[in-house]
Amino acid sequence: MVLSLISSLEELIDQYKINLIQVIFIVFIVTIVLLGSLMTLVESHLPNCIRQSFRYGKHSHKGETDALISHLEVPKAWFSHFYIFAFGWSLLALYFISSSILTQTTAPEYVLRFLDFMCGGHTQRQVQVDSNTALIGTVLLTLQCVRRFYETNFVQIFSKRSRINLSHYAVGHIHYFGAIIALLANTAGFVRGSKPAPFTLSNVSLLQATYTLVFLFAWLQQYASNMLLVRLRKDAKTGAVQTEAHLLPSGGWFNLISSPHMFFEVVMYYCLADLFTPISTWKLIFLWVASNQTINALLTHQWYKENFKDYPKQRHAIIPWLL
């Protein structure tokens, strides 16, 4: 019964070339742009259920709450769950791409079939990037997932009162599920009839090396920014947590923008999207990340200005000197 249903779905996906990963990110983009625009332009006219669902963390909804929406909220600390998932999922992708290159073989049939199902069917999937590019991209995204796993599970201090809507919790898992699949979907060795090329440093182009360095710079700066936020809640001498309140950050890139951690997230995904330039799925992933981080940064910037009367006027929301 189940196998028959899966086979029918595979035939449907292949017949109509339905790329489920692209559909997911298109829905994400439309939703965040639509709701984000409404929240920034006409929030006061929106129902409380929408405002409460959209906002979380420091800029969470403070007015009258909706009973149903409140039942659909989980602790913000559960952010750590989708980094646990991303940690394992990215390492699995890294294992598959590494073993494929080392053995010079096509990925196992069950991997190919899964990618066909998620990415438009076997007639739709074509090789668009070489295995070297995919390996670089997979290593970089895995580094990000591993670091965020470490931060959210062992370093970051979540307020016990802070909650997020269940939809945010689900989106976090789906994002990493889709982005990591997109690393392999159109890669040599992961499309039927193709094989990976041997990896050598001499095959790394100047553009790939440049994006790797920019990614690593953004990776380090995001970590430094996150550590500044963590230190705001700790005693400088003992390291003990002394508050869960949202305080005014300063130092580093916080002197220029309100959300440097969000800015560097966009930079990292730009590097990945441009490395995978021919693949339209990665363009969608970048648009989703950029729009999501920008909307959240604007709401955060607004919250800082409303709650700190002496908030630095020269500080922008997410892009230094511009936005």
Summary of the structure (lengths in Angstrom):
residues: 323
radius of gyration: 21.2
end to end distance: 54.0
largest distance: 64.7
contacts: 1005
relative contact order: 0.13
helix: 67%
strand: 4%
